[in-house]
Amino acid sequence: MSQCIQCGSPDGDERLYVCVESETETVPGEKRGWKKRIRRETVTEIAPYAVCPDCARKAKIKAVLMTIPITLIFVPLLVVMSWFTVRPHRNIREEVASYPVTVPLVAVGFWLCGLSVYLPRPKELYAAELVRKRVGKPNNAFLVPLEPRCYTRREKPVKPSDITYRTALQSDLAEKLTPVINGEADAASLQALVGQTFIKEERARW
């Protein structure tokens, strides 16, 4: 146990994190009308931080509760935008009359979509975001915890796709981290990654 970075409790669970800073730019592509999005992910630090279970749980609850105000803001925007949608044989009065039924249904559906994103995320990933804010990392930075249960609850090795699915990581850096997370490589070997930049390119038509 270590001291929690958030509340100072001695019951903090210490984990090793890889701090990554990302930058994205869009450049003209090879084909006319296409553009290429280049994302650069640079490892800036590998360090241990501790967060107690209570603070990690509170961070998750706070994120889940944020789906409520987001829903209350987004659904009225959808209603307003629908007023300006052009459709043949449109009857505004019938649409307004159906709002007491359709709007709550849309709100519930949107809220459930939000819950499906936030609830399954392990609290350890919320702890990583808590650490990022606490240590003053920039907004374009994120922390990748080197712990298998952050990415899978099953008794099977973590794959790079598990890391890119659960975190903001998108480049081949996920392949470098996978052996360490699975216990197949020493965490000390990761120090060689500090300062390295990994690039991902993809087409973007806009």
C-alpha positions in Angstrom: 0.0 0.0 0.0 1.1 3.6 -0.7 -0.3 7.1 -0.1 -3.2 8.0 -2.3 -2.4 10.9 -4.6 -5.9 12.2 -4.2 -6.9 12.0 -0.6 -3.6 11.0 1.1 -5.0 7.8 2.4 -2.3 5.1 3.2 -4.5 2.5 1.4 -3.5 3.6 -2.1 -3.0 0.9 -4.8 0.2 1.7 -6.6 0.4 1.1 -10.3 2.9 1.8 -13.0 1.7 4.2 -15.7 3.0 5.1 -19.1 2.4 8.8 -19.8 1.8 9.5 -23.5 1.3 12.9 -25.2 -0.5 12.9 -28.5 -0.6 15.4 -31.4 -2.8 15.2 -34.4 -2.5 17.0 -37.7 -4.3 16.7 -41.1 -2.3 17.0 -44.3 -3.3 16.7 -48.0 -3.5 13.1 -49.1 -2.3 11.5 -52.3 -5.7 11.5 -53.9 -7.7 14.6 -54.7 -10.4 15.3 -52.2 -8.7 13.1 -49.5 -6.7 14.1 -46.6 -4.4 12.2 -44.3 -4.6 12.4 -40.5 -1.3 11.9 -38.7 -1.3 11.1 -35.0 1.9 11.2 -33.1 2.1 9.6 -29.6 5.2 10.3 -27.6 6.1 8.5 -24.3 7.1 11.2 -21.9 7.3 9.3 -18.6 7.0 6.0 -16.9 6.2 6.3 -13.2 4.3 4.8 -10.4 1.3 6.5 -8.8 -1.1 5.3 -6.1 -4.9 5.8 -5.9 -7.0 4.3 -3.1 -10.1 2.1 -4.1 -12.5 4.7 -2.6 -11.1 7.6 -4.8 -11.1 5.3 -7.9 -14.7 4.3 -7.2 -15.8 7.9 -6.7 -14.2 8.9 -9.9 -16.2 6.3 -11.8 -19.4 7.2 -10.1 -18.8 10.9 -11.0 -18.2 10.0 -14.6 -21.3 7.8 -14.8 -23.5 10.6 -13.2 -22.2 13.0 -15.8 -24.2 11.1 -18.4 -27.4 12.7 -16.9 -26.6 16.4 -17.6 -25.1 15.4 -20.9 -28.4 13.8 -21.8 -30.4 16.7 -20.6 -28.4 19.0 -22.8 -28.1 16.9 -25.9 -31.7 15.7 -26.3 -33.2 19.3 -26.4 -30.5 20.1 -29.0 -31.8 17.2 -31.1 -35.3 18.4 -30.7 -34.4 21.9 -31.9 -32.3 20.6 -34.8 -35.3 18.5 -35.9 -37.3 21.6 -36.3 -35.0 22.7 -39.2 -35.0 19.3 -40.9 -36.7 19.4 -44.3 -39.0 16.4 -44.9 -41.9 16.0 -47.5 -45.5 16.1 -46.2 -44.3 17.2 -42.8 -46.9 17.9 -40.1 -45.4 20.1 -37.3 -48.4 19.8 -35.1 -48.3 16.0 -35.1 -44.6 16.1 -34.3 -45.1 18.5 -31.4 -48.1 16.4 -30.1 -45.8 13.3 -30.0 -43.1 15.0 -28.0 -44.4 13.8 -24.6 -43.8 10.2 -25.7 -40.9 10.4 -28.1 -38.6 12.9 -26.2 -38.5 10.8 -23.0 -37.8 7.6 -25.1 -35.0 9.4 -27.0 -33.6 10.6 -23.7 -33.6 7.2 -22.1 -32.0 5.6 -25.2 -29.3 8.3 -25.3 -28.7 7.9 -21.5 -28.4 4.1 -21.8 -25.9 4.5 -24.6 -23.8 6.7 -22.3 -24.1 4.1 -19.5 -23.0 1.4 -21.9 -19.7 3.3 -22.4 -18.9 4.4 -18.8 -20.2 1.5 -16.7 -18.1 -1.3 -18.2 -14.9 0.7 -17.8 -12.8 -0.6 -14.9 -12.4 1.8 -12.1 -8.6 1.6 -12.6 -8.9 3.5 -15.8 -10.8 6.3 -14.0 -8.0 6.3 -11.5 -5.6 6.9 -14.3 -7.5 10.0 -15.4 -7.6 11.2 -11.8 -3.8 10.9 -11.6 -3.4 12.8 -14.9 -5.3 15.7 -13.5 -3.7 15.6 -10.1 -0.1 15.7 -11.4 -1.0 18.4 -13.9 -0.5 16.6 -17.2 -1.7 18.6 -20.3 -5.0 17.9 -21.9 -3.4 16.1 -24.8 -1.8 13.6 -22.4 -3.2 10.3 -21.1 -1.9 7.6 -18.8 -1.8 3.9 -19.7 -1.8 1.6 -16.6 0.3 -1.5 -16.9 -2.1 -3.9 -15.3 -4.0 -6.7 -17.0 -7.3 -6.3 -15.2 -7.6 -2.8 -16.7 -8.2 -4.4 -20.1 -9.7 -7.8 -19.6 -11.5 -9.6 -16.8 -10.9 -13.0 -18.3 -8.0 -15.4 -17.7 -6.4 -14.7 -21.1 -3.5 -12.6 -22.3 -4.1 -8.9 -23.1 -3.9 -8.0 -26.8 -2.9 -4.7 -28.3 -6.5 -4.2 -29.5 -7.6 -4.5 -25.8 -5.4 -1.5 -24.9 -6.4 0.6 -27.9 -10.1 -0.1 -27.1 -9.9 0.8 -23.4 -7.5 3.8 -23.7 -6.8 6.7 -26.0 -3.7 4.9 -27.4 -3.9 4.3 -31.1 -0.4 3.6 -32.4 1.9 0.6 -32.4 3.0 1.6 -28.9 0.2 -0.8 -27.7 2.3 -3.7 -29.1 5.3 -2.5 -27.1 3.3 -2.4 -23.9 1.5 -5.7 -24.3 4.4 -8.0 -23.2 4.9 -6.0 -20.0 1.2 -6.0 -19.1 1.1 -9.8 -19.7 4.2 -10.3 -17.5 6.3 -11.5 -20.4 8.8 -8.7 -20.1 10.4 -6.6 -17.4 8.9 -3.2 -16.7 12.4 -1.7 -16.5 12.8 -2.3 -20.2 10.1 0.3 -20.9 12.5 3.1 -19.9 13.9 2.8 -23.4 10.6 4.0 -24.7 10.8 7.4 -23.0 11.2 10.0 -25.6 10.1 7.8 -28.5 7.3 8.8 -30.8 5.0 6.4 -32.5 3.0 7.4 -35.6 -0.3 6.3 -36.9 -1.6 7.5 -40.3 -5.1 7.2 -41.6 -7.2 8.7 -44.4 -9.7 11.4 -43.6 -12.1 12.8 -46.2 -12.7 16.2 -44.8 
